[in-house]
């Protein structure tokens, strides 16, 4: 029985979790978009029967769904961005390792002090790249875990609540636009 996983095993598991989280997020977005279309139709029906309160309630639901879709798409973009940054770090690490091998293979030529200085700088860059890769791994893991667990941090929920509250004027304007759209 093994308790410790190799770096490659952890990387494979991380990629699987990320793929699952992104698929679940895309499914969530698709479901929200379908629900938003249904709410729009309900709003149109409410407008046809002349129930202003019902129209307004559907418009508010429509806007809430629009906001959730935007947030979910933003999260998907952030995950993609973090993955791209992580790939950049890996590519840079490979290049630094290659450069270090070249510096190590140079026996003749530049002054020994210059070669030693370059070697130290390469070591520093390699360590920085590795720590950045670890940090990005933690970020990606956290994002994918929170998506898969469907548990939201209370602070995140409060941020969303504050955002809703701060956009009330814009919401009223959009509600009127949607009501007009529903009347057509």
VOMARFI-25694 format. One record per residue (C-alpha): x, z, y; residue number from 0. Coordinates in steps of 0.1 Angstrom, whole numbers, plus 2048, in hexadecimal, padded with zeros to 3 digits. Layout:
<nodes>
  east   up  north  pos
     X    Z      Y  NUM
...
</nodes>
This chain:
<nodes>
  east   up  north  pos
   800  800    800    0
   80E  7F5    821    1
   807  808    841    2
   81B  7F3    859    3
   814  7CF    860    4
   82D  7B5    869    5
   82D  7A5    88B    6
   820  785    87C    7
   803  797    86B    8
   7F9  7A9    88B    9
   7FB  787    89D   10
   7E4  776    884   11
   7CB  793    886   12
   7CC  792    8AC   13
   7C5  76C    8AC   14
   7A8  771    893   15
   799  78D    8A9   16
   79D  777    8C8   17
   78D  759    8B8   18
   770  76F    8AC   19
   76C  77F    8CE   20
   76C  75D    8E0   21
   752  74F    8C7   22
   73C  76D    8CC   23
   73F  76A    8F2   24
   737  744    8F1   25
   719  74C    8DB   26
   70E  767    8F4   27
   711  74E    911   28
   6FD  735    8FE   29
   6E2  74E    8F6   30
   6E0  759    91B   31
   6DD  735    926   32
   6C1  72F    90E   33
   6AF  74F    91A   34
   6B5  744    93E   35
   6A3  723    937   36
   686  736    927   37
   683  74E    945   38
   683  730    95D   39
   666  721    949   40
   654  743    949   41
   659  744    96F   42
   64A  721    973   43
   62C  72B    95E   44
   627  74B    973   45
   62A  736    993   46
   60F  71E    985   47
   5F7  73B    980   48
   600  749    9A3   49
   60D  76B    998   50
   628  772    9B3   51
   633  793    9A3   52
   639  783    982   53
   64B  765    992   54
   662  77E    9A5   55
   669  791    985   56
   672  771    972   57
   688  767    98F   58
   69A  788    98E   59
   6A0  784    969   60
   6AC  761    96E   61
   6C6  76E    987   62
   6D1  78B    971   63
   6D6  772    955   64
   6E9  75B    96C   65
   700  778    975   66
   706  781    951   67
   70E  75E    948   68
   727  75C    965   69
   738  77D    95A   70
   73A  772    936   71
   749  751    93F   72
   762  763    956   73
   76C  779    939   74
   771  75B    923   75
   787  74B    93D   76
   79B  76B    941   77
   7A0  76D    91B   78
   7AC  748    91B   79
   7C3  750    938   80
   7D2  76E    927   81
   7D8  75A    908   82
   7E9  73E    91C   83
   7FF  758    92D   84
   808  767    90C   85
   812  744    8FF   86
   827  73F    91E   87
   839  760    917   88
   83F  756    8F3   89
   84D  734    8FD   90
   863  744    918   91
   870  75D    8FE   92
   879  741    8E6   93
   88C  72F    902   94
   89E  74F    90C   95
   8A8  755    8E8   96
   8B4  731    8E6   97
   8C8  736    906   98
   8D7  756    8F9   99
   8E3  743    8DA  100
   8F3  729    8EF  101
   904  743    905  102
   910  755    8E6  103
   91E  734    8D7  104
   932  72D    8F6  105
   955  739    8EE  106
   969  725    907  107
   961  71A    92A  108
   953  732    943  109
   962  753    94C  110
   95B  76E    933  111
   94C  784    94F  112
   933  768    958  113
   929  763    934  114
   924  789    930  115
   910  78A    950  116
   8FA  76D    944  117
   8F6  77F    922  118
   8EA  79F    933  119
   8D1  78C    949  120
   8C4  77A    92A  121
   8C0  79B    918  122
   8AD  7A9    936  123
   896  78B    937  124
   890  78D    912  125
   886  7B1    914  126
   86F  7AA    931  127
   85F  78D    91F  128
   859  7A3    900  129
   849  7BF    914  130
   833  7A6    926  131
   828  797    905  132
   81F  7BA    8F9  133
   80B  7C2    918  134
   7F8  7A1    915  135
   7F1  7A9    8F1  136
   7E2  7CA    8FB  137
   7CC  7B9    915  138
   7C0  79E    8FD  139
   7BA  7B8    8E1  140
   7A6  7CE    8F9  141
   791  7B1    905  142
   78A  7A4    8E2  143
   783  7C7    8D4  144
   76A  7CF    8F0  145
   758  7AE    8EB  146
   756  7B3    8C5  147
   74B  7D7    8C8  148
   731  7D0    8E3  149
   739  7F1    8F4  150
   73E  7F1    919  151
   752  80B    92C  152
   73D  81F    943  153
   753  816    960  154
   74E  7F1    959  155
   728  7F6    958  156
   729  808    979  157
   73D  7EC    989  158
   722  7D3    97D  159
   707  7EA    98B  160
   719  7EC    9AD  161
   71D  7C6    9AD  162
   6F7  7C2    9A7  163
   6EF  7DA    9C3  164
   706  7C9    9DB  165
   6F7  7A6    9D5  166
   6D3  7AF    9DD  167
   6D1  799    9FC  168
   6DF  77B    9E9  169
   6C7  782    9CC  170
   6A9  782    9E3  171
   6B4  760    9F2  172
   6B9  752    9CF  173
   698  760    9C3  174
   686  74C    9DE  175
   699  72D    9D5  176
   690  732    9B0  177
   66C  739    9B9  178
   66C  718    9CC  179
   67B  706    9AE  180
   661  716    997  181
   645  709    9AD  182
   650  6E5    9A7  183
</nodes>
